[in-house]
Amino acid sequence: MNPLLQRISDENLGTRAQHLFLEAGHDIQTICQHIIKAFILLYLLFIISDPAFPQETGKVQKVYDGDTVLLSDGRKVRYLGINTPEWQEPFYLKAKRLNESLVMGKDIRLEFDEERVDKYGRLLAYLYVGDQMVNAELIEDGLAHAFFIPPNRKHNALLLKLQADARERKLGIWSKRGKMSVLKITGVHPPRSTEGELFQPYSRIANISNIKVNLTGYTLSSETGPSYKFPDIELAPGYTVLVVSGKGINNLNSGGQLIVYWNDQPAKWDEEEDTAYLTAPDGTLIDLYHYKGRRVSRKPKQ
């Protein structure tokens, strides 16, 4: 064969091989996504058919945000196993709108775990529309992270698997805009009094990664300066630790919640406005949480 023709033929074969390789890669990714969806469907069908898991039905009248809704009978429902972005956090609106598109005005089914109601009187549940678990859909689309409050644990393994996949694909909160690390401050509760009873202030920190995190040397501090340095404790994926202001012994409570105490100092959080900072042992800022009466942003005051 003419050398020039041979060269052209070789280049064409190489280009075709590259195209086939890219097509094969795309097909493999598509197949993997189908396998994951099939796994979720089979898993949920198994759970739904199990009479050991109590369930109720209802209709959604209002969507508050990505993980809380109001039913037509007046009951509020907080989705179990997940936490979506709060007001003024990146992807707050996307999470809320996805939730609305999935449940608003629709007949739903509630599946309960060990606890049916939280301290605010909200139902705690996995919410289904047909065979679709909305909690799982929000995690799968990168619009929620795993958030486990013991003793509830029924779908922890599934939710962590979906989180790992969304994180690997850099979806939603796992994209650069989401600015998510391995730990997140999910709430700060300043001292408050209800009917004459004073409640200890506390903050909650979640492990939003898929691996255990050793908290040794991490520091939690407020704007006024007091800081708490974590002892040698490990936080499992999806679980949280409560940092309580006041004296006590670090422990797991009866429900399995990890609690540590910020001993020997007065209340750490200002009742009106404050910022919580979480820094790594090397001084890197991991997360911050600013509130003013209610949560207003994740940026500190200037």
C-alpha positions as CSV (number, residue, x, y, z in Angstrom):
1,M,0.0,0.0,0.0
2,N,1.1,3.5,-0.7
3,P,2.8,4.9,2.5
4,L,0.6,8.0,2.5
5,L,-2.6,5.8,2.2
6,Q,-1.3,3.5,4.9
7,R,-0.8,6.5,7.3
8,I,-4.3,7.9,6.6
9,S,-5.7,4.4,7.2
10,D,-3.8,4.1,10.5
11,E,-5.0,7.5,11.6
12,N,-8.6,6.7,10.8
13,L,-8.4,3.4,12.7
14,G,-6.9,5.3,15.7
15,T,-9.6,7.9,15.7
16,R,-12.3,5.2,15.4
17,A,-10.7,3.3,18.3
18,Q,-10.8,6.5,20.4
19,H,-14.5,7.0,19.6
20,L,-15.3,3.4,20.5
21,F,-13.4,3.7,23.8
22,L,-15.3,6.9,24.7
23,E,-18.6,5.3,23.7
24,A,-17.8,2.3,25.8
25,G,-17.0,4.5,28.8
26,H,-20.2,6.4,28.4
27,D,-22.2,3.1,28.2
28,I,-20.4,1.8,31.3
29,Q,-21.4,4.9,33.2
30,T,-25.0,4.6,32.0
31,I,-25.1,1.0,33.0
32,C,-23.8,1.8,36.5
33,Q,-26.4,4.4,37.0
34,H,-29.1,1.9,35.9
35,I,-27.7,-0.7,38.3
36,I,-27.8,1.8,41.2
37,K,-31.4,2.8,40.4
38,A,-32.4,-0.9,40.1
39,F,-30.7,-1.6,43.5
40,I,-32.7,1.2,45.1
41,L,-36.0,0.0,43.6
42,L,-35.5,-3.6,44.8
43,Y,-34.4,-2.3,48.2
44,L,-37.4,-0.1,48.6
45,L,-39.8,-2.9,47.4
46,F,-38.4,-5.2,50.0
47,I,-38.8,-2.5,52.8
48,I,-42.4,-1.6,51.6
49,S,-43.5,-5.2,51.6
50,D,-42.1,-5.8,55.2
51,P,-45.1,-5.5,57.7
52,A,-42.6,-4.9,60.5
53,F,-42.2,-1.3,59.4
54,P,-45.1,0.9,60.4
55,Q,-46.5,3.2,57.8
56,E,-49.2,5.9,57.4
57,T,-50.6,7.8,54.4
58,G,-51.4,11.5,53.9
59,K,-51.3,14.4,51.4
60,V,-48.8,17.2,51.3
61,Q,-50.3,20.7,51.6
62,K,-47.2,22.8,52.0
63,V,-43.4,22.5,51.5
64,Y,-41.3,24.4,53.9
65,D,-37.9,23.6,52.5
66,G,-36.0,20.5,51.2
67,D,-36.7,18.3,54.2
68,T,-39.8,19.5,55.9
69,V,-43.5,19.5,54.8
70,L,-47.0,20.1,56.1
71,L,-49.7,17.5,55.6
72,S,-53.3,18.4,54.9
73,D,-54.3,17.1,58.4
74,G,-52.0,19.8,60.0
75,R,-49.1,17.5,60.9
76,K,-45.5,18.5,60.1
77,V,-43.1,15.9,58.8
78,R,-39.3,16.1,59.0
79,Y,-37.6,13.7,56.6
80,L,-35.4,11.2,58.4
81,G,-31.8,10.4,57.5
82,I,-31.1,13.6,55.5
83,N,-30.4,17.3,55.9
84,T,-30.9,19.8,53.1
85,P,-29.4,23.3,52.8
86,E,-30.8,26.0,55.0
87,W,-32.1,29.4,54.0
88,Q,-29.3,31.5,52.3
89,E,-27.1,28.4,51.9
90,P,-26.1,27.3,48.4
91,F,-28.7,25.0,46.8
92,Y,-31.4,25.8,49.3
93,L,-33.9,26.8,46.6
94,K,-33.0,23.9,44.4
95,A,-33.6,21.4,47.2
96,K,-36.9,23.1,48.1
97,R,-38.1,23.2,44.5
98,L,-37.2,19.5,43.9
99,N,-39.0,18.6,47.0
100,E,-42.0,20.6,45.8
101,S,-42.0,18.9,42.4
102,L,-41.9,15.5,44.0
103,V,-44.5,15.8,46.8
104,M,-46.7,19.0,46.6
105,G,-50.4,18.1,46.5
106,K,-49.6,14.4,46.2
107,D,-50.8,11.4,48.2
108,I,-47.8,10.2,50.1
109,R,-46.8,7.3,52.4
110,L,-44.8,7.7,55.6
111,E,-42.5,5.1,56.9
112,F,-41.4,5.4,60.5
113,D,-38.2,4.3,62.3
114,E,-37.5,4.0,66.0
115,E,-38.7,7.5,66.9
116,R,-42.0,8.8,65.4
117,V,-41.9,12.4,66.8
118,D,-39.1,14.9,67.5
119,K,-39.0,17.5,70.4
120,Y,-40.7,20.0,68.1
121,G,-43.7,17.8,67.6
122,R,-42.8,16.9,64.0
123,L,-43.3,13.5,62.6
124,L,-40.0,11.8,61.7
125,A,-40.3,9.7,58.6
126,Y,-39.1,8.4,55.2
127,L,-41.6,9.9,52.8
128,Y,-42.7,8.0,49.6
129,V,-44.6,9.0,46.5
130,G,-45.6,5.7,45.0
131,D,-42.5,3.5,45.3
132,Q,-40.1,6.5,45.3
133,M,-38.4,7.5,48.6
134,V,-38.1,11.3,48.5
135,N,-35.3,11.3,51.1
136,A,-33.2,9.1,48.8
137,E,-34.0,11.2,45.7
138,L,-32.7,14.4,47.4
139,I,-29.5,12.7,48.4
140,E,-29.1,11.1,45.0
141,D,-29.4,14.5,43.3
142,G,-26.7,16.0,45.6
143,L,-29.3,18.3,47.3
144,A,-29.0,16.7,50.8
145,H,-26.3,15.0,52.9
146,A,-26.7,12.1,55.3
147,F,-27.8,13.1,58.7
148,F,-28.4,10.4,61.3
149,I,-30.0,11.0,64.6
150,P,-30.0,7.7,66.7
151,P,-31.7,5.5,67.4
152,N,-33.1,5.9,63.9
153,R,-31.0,3.9,61.4
154,K,-33.2,1.9,59.1
155,H,-31.9,3.3,55.7
156,N,-28.5,4.6,56.8
157,A,-26.6,2.2,54.5
158,L,-28.6,3.1,51.4
159,L,-28.4,6.9,52.1
160,L,-24.6,6.7,52.6
161,K,-24.2,4.8,49.3
162,L,-26.2,7.4,47.4
163,Q,-24.2,10.2,49.1
164,A,-20.9,8.7,48.0
165,D,-22.1,8.4,44.4
166,A,-23.4,12.1,44.4
167,R,-20.2,13.3,45.9
168,E,-18.1,11.4,43.4
169,R,-20.1,13.0,40.6
170,K,-19.8,16.4,42.2
171,L,-23.5,17.0,42.1
172,G,-25.3,19.9,43.9
173,I,-23.8,20.6,47.3
174,W,-20.8,18.5,46.4
175,S,-19.8,20.9,43.6
176,K,-17.3,23.7,44.1
177,R,-20.2,26.1,44.8
178,G,-21.4,23.9,47.6
179,K,-18.1,24.4,49.5
180,M,-18.7,21.2,51.6
181,S,-15.9,19.7,53.6
182,V,-15.9,16.6,55.9
183,L,-17.7,18.3,58.9
184,K,-20.6,20.8,59.0
185,I,-22.1,22.8,61.8
186,T,-25.8,22.1,61.3
187,G,-27.1,24.2,64.2
188,V,-26.3,26.5,67.2
189,H,-28.9,26.8,70.0
190,P,-28.2,29.7,72.4
191,P,-29.5,29.5,76.0
192,R,-33.3,29.7,76.3
193,S,-36.0,29.5,78.9
194,T,-39.3,27.8,78.4
195,E,-42.0,27.9,81.1
196,G,-39.4,28.7,83.7
197,E,-37.0,25.9,82.6
198,L,-33.6,26.9,81.4
199,F,-32.2,24.8,78.5
200,Q,-28.5,24.4,78.1
201,P,-27.0,26.0,74.9
202,Y,-25.5,23.6,72.4
203,S,-24.3,23.2,68.9
204,R,-24.5,20.2,66.5
205,I,-21.7,19.1,64.2
206,A,-22.3,16.4,61.5
207,N,-19.8,14.2,59.7
208,I,-20.9,14.7,56.1
209,S,-18.2,12.4,54.7
210,N,-18.4,8.6,54.0
211,I,-15.6,7.7,56.4
212,K,-15.0,8.0,60.2
213,V,-13.5,11.3,61.3
214,N,-11.3,11.6,64.4
215,L,-12.1,14.9,66.0
216,T,-8.9,15.1,68.0
217,G,-7.6,18.7,67.9
218,Y,-10.6,20.2,66.0
219,T,-11.7,23.5,67.7
220,L,-15.2,25.0,68.0
221,S,-15.3,28.7,69.0
222,S,-17.6,31.7,69.1
223,E,-17.1,35.4,68.1
224,T,-16.4,36.4,71.7
225,G,-13.4,34.1,71.9
226,P,-14.1,31.0,74.1
227,S,-13.1,27.8,72.3
228,Y,-13.6,24.1,72.8
229,K,-10.9,21.6,71.7
230,F,-12.3,18.2,70.9
231,P,-10.8,15.2,72.7
232,D,-9.9,11.9,71.1
233,I,-13.3,10.8,69.8
234,E,-14.4,9.4,66.4
235,L,-17.6,10.4,64.5
236,A,-19.1,7.9,62.2
237,P,-20.3,8.8,58.7
238,G,-23.6,10.7,58.7
239,Y,-23.7,11.0,62.5
240,T,-23.5,14.1,64.7
241,V,-22.0,15.2,67.9
242,L,-23.6,17.7,70.3
243,V,-21.3,20.2,72.0
244,V,-23.2,21.2,75.2
245,S,-22.2,24.3,77.2
246,G,-22.0,23.3,80.9
247,K,-20.5,20.6,83.1
248,G,-21.0,16.9,82.3
249,I,-19.3,13.7,81.3
250,N,-18.7,13.0,77.6
251,N,-20.9,10.1,76.6
252,L,-23.4,8.4,74.3
253,N,-26.9,9.1,75.7
254,S,-29.6,6.3,75.9
255,G,-30.6,6.8,72.3
256,G,-27.0,6.6,71.0
257,Q,-26.3,10.3,70.5
258,L,-22.7,11.4,71.1
259,I,-22.5,14.3,73.5
260,V,-19.5,16.3,74.7
261,Y,-19.4,19.0,77.3
262,W,-17.8,22.5,77.2
263,N,-16.9,22.5,80.9
264,D,-15.9,25.2,83.3
265,Q,-17.2,28.2,81.3
266,P,-20.5,30.2,81.1
267,A,-22.9,30.0,78.2
268,K,-20.9,30.2,74.9
269,W,-23.5,31.5,72.5
270,D,-25.0,35.0,72.5
271,E,-28.8,34.9,72.6
272,E,-29.2,37.5,69.9
273,E,-26.3,37.1,67.4
274,D,-23.2,35.0,67.1
275,T,-21.0,33.0,64.8
276,A,-19.7,29.5,65.4
277,Y,-16.3,28.6,63.8
278,L,-15.0,25.0,63.3
279,T,-11.3,24.8,62.6
280,A,-9.0,21.8,61.9
281,P,-6.0,20.9,64.0
282,D,-3.8,22.8,61.5
283,G,-5.9,26.0,61.9
284,T,-7.8,25.6,58.6
285,L,-11.4,26.9,58.8
286,I,-13.7,24.0,58.1
287,D,-17.1,25.6,58.5
288,L,-18.9,28.5,60.2
289,Y,-22.5,29.2,61.2
290,H,-23.8,32.7,61.8
291,Y,-27.2,33.4,63.3
292,K,-29.1,36.5,64.3
293,G,-32.3,35.5,66.2
294,R,-32.8,33.0,63.4
295,R,-30.2,31.7,61.0
296,V,-29.2,34.4,58.5
297,S,-26.1,33.3,56.6
298,R,-22.9,31.2,56.7
299,K,-20.7,34.3,56.6
300,P,-19.2,35.9,59.7
301,K,-19.8,39.6,60.6
302,Q,-17.3,42.0,59.0
